[in-house]
């Protein structure tokens, strides 16, 4: 066969004979360059990195506070069945007039007497200066508190949202009046409980009548603007004025935070640990990724845990609603104004993006700072740290958290205990549990942690922030 005929065969589609060693075969004799095992779940975890951690030697941290008088300003929970909304009877105990009242039958009848009403956006629910004769329970929507500005103009004093209530002073006094006008900012679903209904039931329920009479007879508690028992002082006097006597009363039942725990049992086969430890130690890599997962869960719990999480432990007086749904500069300023010495914001990355869009609309630009090689957006000099552990609801709303941190500043602190047996990181241990009959080595990996809010104004939350509005 001639050379020309061989070329004709190749051109006809037949493969030429292999003339060198293929890569697949060569790889069998070559060592590869490989990375350590990667993990997409790992995030920056700014909350764990920036939160001051306090050593809790006894496993429990007690927050002693000055005595405060509770005024029943919690939120009310509802049950929705189709278009019908009802209040959970026990939740009526959040009203100041019913705080501490626990007769289930009477509360159930009061809940049944609540009448559902709907208000359109812009509709007035209650008018400032008029007599108050009913309690409003806000099941869904936003209500603006309208008052008079310094020059007689209309001013928005605040915004109420789902779970709020107002007007319960009328249950104790027939002379109660509205101090501000309540106006629906969005479509609202409201339950109304009238003073007449409550008094009518009190005529038949001696326990309710006695409870209301006891509250009405209590003397007015002298408090400061934060609800704490007042300290009598005298200033600016001359001569031999009588100096008042006083003492600082303490909360008789201070809150205690027990360290929470996150655990898992890591299993590694002895054959893997014995034969496949080069060039990377298999046990070390397994443990490294397990620790990363535990730290991610720890930060999630610090934000979302119902017992000690930041979102659940924010005082209701420190919860704000955005004036326009989206997080604007005015809302962030209001959040900052509620506390001294704010050290950080925490926000979902989508909330940070939404805030950036609002700044762009107004022609503003946020400053940035370099923190550990990362450019972080700030507002009024306070860093806004991204935290994907803050949930985004199905309605595409989320929350922005503002913190004052540190034990000396009466802020928010992290709690842990160091010096644990077999400790591998502060507050985290890895303990050998033995080898079972299947030749599996077991290690118990444990993290102990919690968080404490030392005073209520150390923590604030901007709730129901819209993150998907683009206009």
C-alpha positions in Angstrom: 0.0 0.0 0.0 1.3 3.4 -0.9 1.6 6.4 1.4 -1.1 8.2 -0.6 -3.5 5.3 0.0 -2.9 5.5 3.8 -3.8 9.2 3.7 -6.9 8.4 1.7 -8.0 5.9 4.4 -7.5 8.5 7.2 -9.4 11.1 5.3 -12.1 8.5 4.8 -12.8 8.5 8.6 -10.6 5.7 9.9 -8.5 6.6 13.1 -4.8 6.7 12.8 -2.9 4.3 15.0 -1.9 5.6 18.5 1.7 6.7 18.6 2.2 7.7 22.3 0.9 6.8 25.8 -2.6 8.1 26.5 -3.4 10.3 29.5 -5.7 7.8 31.1 -3.0 5.2 31.3 -0.3 7.7 32.3 -2.4 8.9 35.3 -2.0 5.4 36.8 1.7 6.1 37.2 1.5 9.8 38.2 0.6 11.4 41.5 -2.2 14.0 41.2 -2.2 17.5 42.7 -5.3 17.5 44.9 -7.2 19.9 47.2 -8.4 19.4 50.7 -12.2 18.4 50.8 -14.3 21.5 50.0 -17.6 22.4 51.6 -20.2 24.9 50.2 -22.0 25.3 53.5 -19.1 27.3 55.0 -19.9 31.0 55.4 -18.1 34.0 56.9 -19.9 33.6 60.2 -19.5 37.3 61.2 -21.7 36.9 64.2 -19.4 34.3 65.8 -16.3 36.3 64.9 -17.5 39.7 66.2 -19.6 38.7 69.3 -17.7 39.1 72.6 -17.6 35.7 74.3 -17.8 35.4 78.1 -16.5 32.4 80.0 -19.4 30.6 81.8 -17.7 28.4 84.3 -20.8 26.9 86.0 -22.7 26.3 82.7 -25.3 28.9 83.6 -25.2 32.7 83.2 -27.6 34.9 85.4 -28.5 38.4 84.2 -29.3 40.5 87.3 -31.3 43.6 86.4 -32.9 46.5 88.2 -36.5 45.8 89.0 -38.8 46.6 86.0 -42.6 46.7 85.9 -44.2 44.7 83.2 -46.9 46.5 81.3 -48.1 43.6 79.1 -46.8 44.9 75.8 -46.2 41.5 74.2 -47.6 40.3 71.0 -50.8 38.4 70.5 -50.9 35.1 68.4 -53.8 34.3 66.1 -55.2 31.2 64.3 -56.4 31.6 60.7 -59.0 29.3 59.2 -59.7 30.4 55.7 -60.7 34.0 55.9 -61.7 33.7 59.6 -59.2 34.8 62.2 -59.4 34.0 65.9 -57.2 34.9 68.8 -55.7 32.2 71.0 -57.5 32.7 74.4 -54.3 32.4 76.5 -52.7 35.1 74.3 -55.2 37.7 75.7 -52.9 37.7 78.8 -50.6 39.9 76.8 -53.0 42.8 77.4 -52.0 44.9 80.4 -55.4 44.7 81.9 -55.4 40.9 81.7 -51.8 40.2 82.6 -51.6 37.4 85.1 -55.3 36.4 84.6 -55.5 32.7 83.9 -59.1 31.6 84.0 -59.3 29.5 80.8 -63.1 29.6 80.5 -63.3 33.4 80.9 -60.4 33.9 78.4 -62.1 31.6 75.9 -65.3 33.6 76.1 -63.5 36.8 75.7 -61.7 35.4 72.6 -65.1 34.4 71.2 -66.4 37.9 71.7 -63.7 39.4 69.5 -65.2 40.7 66.3 -63.2 40.5 63.1 -63.1 43.7 60.9 -61.2 44.6 57.8 -59.8 48.1 57.1 -58.7 49.4 53.7 -55.4 51.3 53.3 -55.8 54.9 54.6 -58.9 54.1 56.7 -58.9 55.6 60.2 -59.3 52.9 62.9 -59.3 55.3 66.0 -59.1 59.0 66.3 -56.8 61.0 68.6 -58.6 62.7 71.5 -61.8 60.5 71.3 -63.0 58.3 74.0 -61.5 54.8 73.9 -64.0 52.0 74.4 -62.4 49.0 72.7 -59.2 47.0 72.3 -57.8 46.4 68.8 -55.9 43.3 68.1 -53.9 43.5 64.8 -53.9 40.1 63.1 -52.4 41.2 59.8 -51.3 44.4 58.2 -49.6 47.7 59.2 -51.1 50.5 61.2 -49.6 54.0 61.5 -49.6 55.9 64.7 -50.4 59.5 63.7 -49.8 62.3 66.1 -49.2 66.1 66.0 -45.8 67.4 64.9 -43.9 70.2 66.6 -45.5 72.8 64.3 -49.0 71.4 64.3 -48.6 69.2 61.2 -49.3 65.5 61.0 -46.5 63.2 62.0 -46.1 59.4 62.0 -45.0 58.4 65.5 -44.6 54.7 64.7 -45.8 51.7 62.8 -47.6 48.6 64.3 -47.6 45.3 62.6 -48.9 41.7 63.0 -49.5 40.7 66.6 -49.7 44.2 68.0 -52.6 45.5 70.1 -53.6 48.9 71.3 -56.4 50.6 73.3 -56.4 48.2 76.3 -56.3 51.0 78.8 -60.0 51.3 78.3 -60.6 48.0 80.2 -59.5 49.7 83.4 -60.8 53.2 83.0 -63.9 54.6 81.4 -62.1 57.9 80.9 -59.4 56.5 78.6 -58.8 58.5 75.4 -56.7 57.9 72.3 -53.4 59.6 72.5 -52.8 59.2 68.8 -54.7 58.3 65.6 -54.5 54.8 64.3 -54.7 54.7 60.5 -54.3 51.6 58.3 -51.2 51.8 56.2 -52.1 48.6 54.3 -55.1 46.4 54.2 -55.6 45.3 57.8 -57.4 42.5 59.5 -58.3 43.5 63.1 -60.1 41.9 66.0 -62.1 44.2 68.3 -62.9 43.5 71.9 -65.2 46.2 73.5 -65.1 47.4 77.1 -68.8 46.6 77.3 -68.2 42.9 76.4 -65.5 42.6 79.1 -67.6 44.3 81.8 -70.6 42.2 80.8 -68.6 39.0 81.3 -67.2 40.4 84.6 -70.7 40.6 86.0 -71.0 36.8 85.7 -67.3 35.8 86.2 -66.2 36.8 89.8 -62.6 36.0 89.0 -62.5 38.5 86.1 -64.3 41.2 88.2 -61.9 40.7 91.1 -58.9 40.8 88.7 -60.0 44.1 87.1 -60.9 45.7 90.5 -57.5 44.7 91.9 -55.6 46.3 89.0 -57.7 49.4 89.1 -57.0 49.8 92.9 -53.2 49.5 92.5 -51.3 52.7 93.0 -49.4 54.1 90.0 -45.9 52.7 90.0 -43.2 55.4 89.9 -40.8 54.4 87.1 -38.3 55.9 84.8 -38.7 56.0 81.0 -37.5 52.4 80.7 -40.1 51.0 83.1 -37.5 50.5 85.9 -38.4 51.3 89.5 -37.6 54.9 90.1 -34.7 56.1 92.3 -35.6 59.2 94.3 -33.0 61.9 93.9 -32.7 65.6 94.6 -30.7 68.1 92.6 -30.3 71.9 92.5 -31.5 72.5 96.0 -29.9 75.1 98.4 -29.8 75.4 102.1 -30.9 72.6 104.4 -33.4 70.9 102.1 -34.6 67.4 103.0 -32.6 64.9 101.0 -34.8 62.0 99.8 -34.2 58.5 100.9 -34.0 55.7 98.3 -32.7 52.3 97.4 -32.2 50.4 94.1 -34.6 47.5 93.8 -33.5 44.4 92.0 -35.5 41.9 89.9 -36.4 39.1 92.3 -36.5 36.5 89.4 -33.5 37.2 87.2 -33.2 35.3 83.9 -30.7 32.6 83.7 -29.1 31.3 80.4 -28.0 27.7 80.3 -25.4 26.7 77.8 -27.0 25.0 74.8 -25.4 22.1 73.0 -24.8 20.9 69.5 -23.4 17.4 69.0 -22.7 14.7 66.5 -20.9 11.4 66.4 -18.2 11.2 63.7 -17.5 7.7 62.5 -14.3 6.7 60.6 -13.5 3.2 59.4 -10.2 1.9 60.7 -9.3 0.7 57.2 -9.6 4.2 55.9 -7.7 5.7 58.9 -4.9 3.1 58.5 -4.4 2.9 54.7 -5.6 6.2 53.2 -3.9 8.8 55.3 -1.4 10.1 52.7 -1.0 12.8 51.7 -4.0 14.0 53.8 -5.0 12.6 57.2 -8.6 11.3 56.6 -9.6 11.7 60.2 -8.4 15.3 60.4 -10.3 16.2 57.2 -13.5 14.5 58.4 -13.2 16.3 61.8 -12.5 19.7 60.1 -15.6 19.6 58.0 -17.7 18.4 60.9 -16.5 21.3 63.0 -17.4 23.7 60.2 -20.9 22.3 60.1 -21.3 22.6 63.9 -20.1 26.2 63.8 -22.7 27.0 61.1 -25.4 25.4 63.2 -24.2 27.3 66.2 -24.6 30.7 64.4 -28.0 29.6 63.2 -29.1 28.9 66.7 -27.7 32.2 68.0 -30.0 33.9 65.5 -33.1 31.7 65.5 -33.3 29.7 68.7 -36.6 30.4 70.5 -35.0 30.3 73.9 -31.9 32.5 73.5 -31.8 33.5 69.8 -31.5 37.2 68.9 -34.8 37.3 66.9 -36.9 35.7 69.6 -35.3 37.7 72.5 -35.6 41.2 71.1 -37.9 43.3 73.4 -41.1 44.2 71.7 -40.4 47.9 72.3 -37.2 47.5 70.2 -39.0 46.0 67.2 -39.6 48.4 64.4 -41.4 48.3 61.1 -40.1 49.9 57.8 -42.1 52.9 56.8 -42.2 51.9 53.1 -41.7 48.2 53.3 -38.1 48.3 51.9 -35.2 49.1 54.2 -34.5 52.8 53.8 -32.0 55.1 55.4 -34.7 56.6 57.6 -35.5 53.1 59.0 -31.8 52.4 59.7 -31.5 55.7 61.4 -34.5 54.9 63.6 -33.0 51.6 64.5 -29.7 53.2 65.5 -31.5 55.9 67.5 -33.1 53.3 69.8 -29.8 52.5 71.5 -26.4 54.0 72.4 -23.2 52.7 71.1 -24.5 50.4 68.4 -21.6 48.2 67.3 -23.0 46.2 64.3 -25.9 45.4 62.0 -26.7 41.9 60.9 -28.7 41.5 57.7 -29.3 38.8 55.1 -27.3 39.5 51.9 -30.6 40.1 50.1 -31.5 42.8 52.7 -28.2 44.5 52.2 -28.8 44.5 48.5 -32.3 46.0 49.0 -30.8 48.7 51.3 -28.2 49.5 48.6 -30.9 49.9 46.0 -32.7 52.4 48.3 -29.4 54.4 48.7 -29.0 54.4 44.9 -32.5 55.8 44.4 -31.7 58.7 46.8 -28.3 59.4 45.3 -26.5 58.2 48.5 -23.5 56.0 48.8 -22.7 54.0 51.9 -19.1 54.0 53.1 -17.2 50.7 53.4 -14.5 49.5 55.8 -11.9 46.8 55.4 -12.3 44.0 58.0 -10.0 41.1 57.7 -9.5 41.7 54.0 -13.2 42.0 53.3 -15.0 45.3 52.3 -18.0 45.7 54.5 -20.8 48.3 54.0 -21.4 50.6 56.9 -24.2 53.0 57.8 -23.4 56.0 60.1 -20.1 54.2 60.8 -21.7 51.0 62.0 -20.7 47.9 59.9 -23.5 45.9 58.2 -22.4 42.3 58.4 -24.0 39.7 56.1 -25.7 36.8 57.8 -27.5 34.2 55.8 -28.9 32.6 59.0 -31.5 35.4 59.2 -34.5 33.8 57.5 -36.3 35.2 54.4 -40.0 34.3 54.5 -42.1 33.0 51.6 -43.4 36.6 51.2 -39.8 37.7 50.6 -39.5 39.6 53.8 -36.7 39.4 56.4 -35.3 41.3 59.4 -32.3 43.5 60.1 -30.7 43.2 63.5 -28.8 46.0 65.3 -26.6 45.2 68.3 -24.7 46.8 71.1 -22.2 44.2 72.2 -20.0 43.6 75.2 -20.4 42.9 78.9 -19.1 46.3 80.0 -21.5 48.2 77.7 -24.5 46.2 78.9 -24.9 44.7 75.4 -25.3 41.3 73.8 -22.7 38.7 74.6 -21.9 35.2 73.6 -21.6 32.5 76.3 -19.3 29.5 76.2 -17.1 27.4 78.5 -13.4 26.8 77.6 -11.0 24.3 79.1 -13.2 21.3 78.2 -11.7 17.8 78.2 -10.3 17.0 74.7 -11.0 20.6 73.6 -10.1 21.3 69.9 -11.5 24.8 69.7 -12.8 27.2 72.4 -16.0 25.7 73.6 -15.8 22.6 71.4 -14.5 19.2 72.2 -13.8 15.9 70.4 -13.9 12.8 72.6 -12.9 9.3 71.5 -15.7 6.9 72.0 -14.1 3.7 71.0 -14.1 1.2 68.2 -17.1 -1.1 67.6 -17.4 -4.6 66.2 -17.6 -3.2 62.6 -14.2 -1.6 63.0 -15.7 1.9 63.1 -13.9 4.5 65.2 -16.4 7.0 66.9 -15.7 10.5 68.0 -18.2 12.6 70.0 -17.9 16.2 68.7 -19.7 18.8 71.0 -20.1 22.5 71.0 -21.5 24.4 74.0 -22.8 28.0 73.6 -25.6 30.5 74.2 -26.2 34.2 74.0 -27.5 36.8 76.5 -29.1 40.2 76.1 -28.0 42.1 79.3 -30.5 45.0 78.9 -33.4 45.2 76.5 -32.2 48.2 74.4 -29.0 46.4 73.5 -30.8 44.6 70.7 -33.2 46.0 68.1 -34.8 44.5 65.0 -36.3 46.0 61.9 -38.9 43.5 60.9 -40.8 42.7 57.7 -38.2 44.2 55.4 -39.1 43.6 51.8 -36.2 42.4 49.7 -37.7 41.8 46.3 -39.1 45.2 45.3 -37.1 46.6 42.4 -38.9 49.9 41.8 
